[in-house]
Amino acid sequence: MPYTARYKGLLLLLFVLVILMALVNVSLGSVEIPLKDIFSILFTKGTSQESWQYIILEYRLPKVFTAIFTGSGLAVSGLLMQTLFRNPLAGPYVLGLSSGASLGVAIVIMGASVFGVGTAALLLSKWSLVIASSLGSLLVLVAVLLASAKLRDTMAILIIGLMFASLTAAVVSVLAYFSPAAQLQQYIFWSFGSLGNLSWQEVSILAIFWFLGIVLAVFCIKNLNTLLLGENYARSLGVKISTNRFIIIIATSLLAGSITAFAGPIAFVGLAVPHLIRQVIPTNDHKILLPAVIFGGAILMLVCDIAAQLPGTEYTLPINAITSIIGAPVVIWLLIRKRKFIF
């Protein structure tokens, strides 16, 4: 399907909304900064208040980029999984990557007391949680890839992913049962998700994984369109299902795994954004869907982060809760308004 003027206009509108929401996000926070100073800091890097410059450049701007990478990455992961499994309920964490990451973090936080207080303090550093989350996701990914090499049925891989998620969740529950209240609370806070604790170095690493995942997704666009017609039809057109499946799983793992490692497990975005975009842009052509989903995911995450900051107050709500509180009613409203489900 070619890029018609209508689709080009909608994609341009989504891109403009990303920029607009990013500027609104930068302008909000517990410290009120005049709009002219914000533009001065962003575009000329000059202001009379050095503290304002630090807040904008070292806290708010990294948070905006984190929100963009997180929202767009999860949305693309959800689109890939829904297309691969041809299941509208599939999301970026359906392979058990989030559960694996949660298990890694749970072992570090709630299992640290086994090694003594000194070692626990060492283990609970910021990078240790990122590494533990990454290793947990990697472990589940390797298991899923080994299973996918043995199985021809794609739905069987979906079931295996769900089983891994159940298994890791059970282990986390056992650790939580025997953990002190302080460590249990720390794990719960991590599970809320956070966009505001990343340095520029961490944002750069997240951006590298995001870029690699998006490149692999773009590489699969033609085969993704073919998979919508069924695996047998795709094989008849010469598509190597196992190779294509492997690339899609790797792309999803790079995106969802890195995002979970740096921002925590953030629900709803990956599941809902592809459906939201299909309601706005009624097409199944991934040449149009993929960029639209990237912009749509970034917009939704930026809007949720704005709401989480409770503008006008000094409080910040958990981003994981806000994504569902804001997103779910929007999806329900669109489905009722359209009166049909597009997939």
C-alpha positions in Angstrom: 0.0 0.0 0.0 1.6 3.3 -1.0 2.0 6.3 1.2 -1.0 8.3 0.2 -1.3 12.0 1.1 -3.7 11.1 3.9 -1.3 8.7 5.6 1.6 11.2 5.1 -0.5 13.8 6.8 -1.4 11.6 9.7 2.3 10.6 10.2 3.3 14.2 10.1 0.7 15.1 12.7 1.9 12.3 15.0 5.4 13.6 14.7 4.4 17.2 15.5 2.5 15.9 18.5 5.6 14.1 19.7 7.6 17.4 19.6 4.8 19.3 21.3 4.4 16.8 24.1 8.1 16.7 24.6 8.2 20.5 25.0 5.3 20.4 27.5 7.0 17.6 29.4 10.2 19.6 29.7 8.3 22.7 31.0 6.6 20.8 33.9 8.1 19.8 37.2 8.2 20.6 40.9 10.4 23.7 40.1 8.6 26.3 38.1 10.8 27.6 35.3 9.6 30.4 32.9 9.0 29.2 29.4 11.4 31.8 27.8 14.2 30.4 30.0 13.4 26.9 29.0 13.7 27.8 25.3 16.9 29.7 26.1 18.4 26.7 27.8 17.4 24.3 25.1 18.4 26.3 22.0 21.0 28.8 23.2 22.1 27.1 26.5 22.1 30.4 28.4 20.1 31.5 31.5 20.6 33.6 34.5 19.9 30.6 36.8 22.5 27.8 36.7 20.2 25.6 38.8 17.5 25.9 36.1 20.0 24.9 33.5 21.0 21.8 35.5 17.4 20.8 36.1 16.5 21.0 32.4 19.7 19.5 30.9 20.5 16.9 33.5 17.0 15.8 34.7 14.1 16.8 32.5 15.7 16.3 29.1 17.0 12.8 29.8 13.6 11.9 31.2 11.9 13.1 27.9 14.3 11.0 25.8 13.7 8.0 28.1 9.9 8.4 27.7 10.3 8.6 23.9 12.5 5.5 23.7 10.4 3.6 26.2 7.0 4.4 24.7 8.1 3.8 21.1 10.1 0.7 21.9 7.3 -1.0 23.8 4.8 -0.1 21.1 6.9 -1.6 18.4 7.5 -4.7 20.5 3.8 -5.1 20.9 3.2 -4.7 17.2 5.8 -7.3 16.4 4.3 -9.8 18.9 0.7 -9.3 17.7 1.7 -9.8 14.1 4.0 -12.8 14.8 1.4 -14.6 16.9 -1.6 -13.1 15.1 -3.1 -12.5 18.5 -4.5 -9.1 19.5 -3.8 -9.8 23.2 0.0 -10.4 22.6 2.3 -7.7 24.1 6.0 -7.1 24.4 6.3 -9.2 27.5 4.4 -12.2 26.2 7.7 -14.1 25.9 8.4 -13.8 29.6 11.1 -11.2 29.2 9.6 -8.9 31.9 9.2 -11.8 34.3 12.8 -12.8 33.7 14.0 -9.3 34.4 11.8 -9.2 37.5 13.3 -12.4 38.7 16.9 -11.1 38.3 16.1 -7.9 40.2 14.2 -9.9 42.9 17.2 -12.1 43.4 19.5 -9.1 43.9 17.1 -7.1 46.1 15.3 -9.8 48.1 18.1 -12.4 48.0 20.9 -10.0 48.9 20.4 -10.5 52.7 21.6 -14.1 52.3 25.1 -12.8 51.6 25.3 -10.3 54.5 24.6 -6.6 54.9 27.9 -5.4 53.4 27.5 -7.4 50.2 23.8 -6.4 50.1 24.8 -2.8 50.0 27.2 -3.5 47.2 24.6 -5.5 45.2 21.9 -2.9 45.5 23.7 -0.3 43.5 21.9 1.1 40.5 24.0 -0.7 37.8 23.6 -4.0 39.6 19.8 -3.8 39.2 20.2 -3.0 35.5 22.7 -5.9 35.0 20.5 -8.3 37.0 17.4 -7.3 35.0 19.3 -7.7 31.7 20.6 -11.1 32.7 17.2 -12.3 33.8 15.7 -11.2 30.4 18.6 -12.8 28.6 18.1 -16.1 30.4 14.5 -16.3 29.3 15.3 -15.1 25.8 17.9 -18.0 25.4 15.3 -20.5 26.6 12.7 -19.1 24.2 15.1 -19.2 21.3 16.1 -22.7 22.0 12.5 -23.7 22.1 11.7 -21.8 18.9 14.5 -23.7 17.1 12.8 -27.0 18.0 9.2 -26.0 17.3 7.5 -25.3 14.0 4.3 -24.1 15.7 4.5 -20.4 16.5 1.6 -20.6 19.0 3.6 -23.2 21.0 6.3 -20.6 21.5 3.6 -18.2 22.9 2.6 -20.9 25.4 6.2 -21.6 26.4 6.7 -17.8 27.0 3.6 -17.7 29.3 4.9 -20.8 31.2 8.3 -19.1 31.7 6.5 -16.1 33.0 4.5 -18.2 35.5 7.6 -20.0 36.6 9.6 -16.9 37.3 6.6 -15.2 39.0 6.4 -18.2 41.3 10.1 -17.9 42.3 9.6 -14.1 42.9 6.7 -14.9 45.2 8.7 -17.3 47.2 11.5 -14.7 47.6 9.0 -12.1 48.6 7.5 -14.3 51.2 10.8 -14.7 53.1 12.1 -11.2 52.5 12.2 -8.4 55.1 9.7 -5.5 54.7 12.4 -3.0 53.6 13.7 -5.2 50.7 10.1 -6.1 49.7 9.3 -2.4 49.5 12.3 -1.7 47.4 11.4 -4.4 44.9 7.8 -3.0 44.8 9.1 0.5 44.0 11.2 -0.9 41.2 8.2 -2.7 39.8 6.3 0.7 39.6 8.7 1.7 36.8 10.5 5.1 36.5 11.5 7.4 33.7 13.4 10.0 35.8 16.4 8.3 37.2 18.6 7.8 34.1 21.8 9.8 33.4 22.8 10.7 29.8 25.2 7.7 29.8 22.3 5.4 30.6 20.0 7.1 28.1 22.7 6.6 25.4 23.0 2.9 26.1 19.2 2.6 26.0 19.2 4.5 22.7 21.7 2.0 21.2 19.5 -1.0 22.0 16.4 0.9 20.8 18.1 1.7 17.5 19.2 -1.9 16.9 15.7 -3.2 17.7 14.0 -0.6 15.4 16.5 -1.5 12.6 15.6 -5.2 12.9 11.9 -4.4 12.9 12.2 -2.3 9.7 14.1 -5.2 8.1 11.1 -7.5 8.8 8.4 -5.1 7.4 7.8 -7.1 4.2 7.7 -10.4 6.0 5.4 -9.0 8.7 2.8 -8.1 6.0 3.1 -11.6 4.6 2.6 -13.2 8.0 -0.8 -11.5 8.4 -2.0 -13.9 5.7 -0.9 -17.0 7.6 2.4 -19.0 7.9 1.5 -21.4 5.1 0.9 -18.6 2.7 4.1 -16.9 3.8 6.0 -20.2 3.2 4.5 -20.4 -0.3 6.0 -17.0 -1.1 9.4 -18.1 0.0 9.5 -16.6 3.5 11.8 -18.5 5.9 9.5 -18.7 8.9 12.1 -19.8 11.4 14.6 -17.2 10.4 12.0 -14.5 10.3 10.6 -15.6 13.7 14.2 -15.5 15.2 14.7 -11.9 14.0 11.4 -10.7 15.3 12.1 -12.3 18.7 15.6 -10.7 18.9 14.1 -7.3 18.0 11.5 -7.6 20.6 14.0 -8.7 23.2 16.4 -5.9 22.4 13.6 -3.3 22.8 11.6 -4.8 25.7 14.5 -6.2 27.6 16.6 -3.0 27.6 13.6 -0.8 28.5 12.7 -3.1 31.4 16.4 -3.0 32.6 16.6 0.8 32.6 13.0 1.9 33.3 11.4 -1.1 35.0 8.4 -3.1 33.8 5.9 -0.7 32.2 2.6 -2.3 31.4 -0.2 -1.5 28.8 1.7 0.6 26.3 3.0 -2.3 24.1 -0.4 -3.9 24.2 -2.6 -0.9 23.5 -0.7 1.4 21.2 -0.9 -0.8 18.1 -4.7 -1.0 18.6 -5.0 2.7 19.1 -3.0 3.4 16.0 -5.1 1.0 13.9 -8.2 2.8 15.1 -6.8 6.1 13.9 -5.0 4.7 10.8 -7.1 1.8 9.6 -4.5 -0.2 7.8 -2.4 -3.4 8.3 0.5 -2.3 6.1 3.5 -2.3 8.4 5.2 0.3 6.2 2.7 2.7 7.6 2.0 1.1 11.0 5.6 0.9 12.1 6.4 4.6 12.0 2.9 5.4 13.3 3.3 3.1 16.2 6.7 4.6 17.0 5.2 8.1 17.2 2.1 6.9 19.0 4.0 5.1 21.7 6.2 8.1 22.3 3.1 10.4 22.5 1.3 8.1 25.0 4.3 7.7 27.2 5.0 11.5 27.2 1.3 12.2 28.1 1.4 9.6 30.9 4.6 11.1 32.3 3.0 14.6 32.2 0.0 13.2 34.2 2.2 11.3 36.6 4.0 14.5 37.6 0.6 15.9 38.8 1.3 19.4 37.4 1.2 22.1 40.0 2.3 19.8 42.8 5.6 18.3 44.0 4.3 14.7 43.9 5.0 12.1 41.2 2.8 9.0 40.7 4.1 5.6 39.5 4.3 5.7 35.7 3.2 2.0 35.6 -0.1 2.9 37.1 -0.7 6.0 35.0 -0.2 4.2 31.7 -3.2 1.9 32.4 -5.3 4.6 34.1 -5.0 6.9 31.1 -4.6 4.4 28.3 -7.4 1.9 29.1 -10.3 4.3 28.9 -9.0 5.8 25.7 -8.9 2.3 24.1 -12.4 1.5 25.3 -13.7 4.8 24.0 -12.2 4.3 20.6 -13.5 0.8 20.3 -17.0 1.9 21.2 -16.8 4.9 18.9 -15.6 2.8 15.9 -17.9 -0.1 16.8 -15.5 -2.6 15.3 -12.1 -4.1 16.1 -9.4 -3.7 13.5 -6.6 -6.4 13.3 
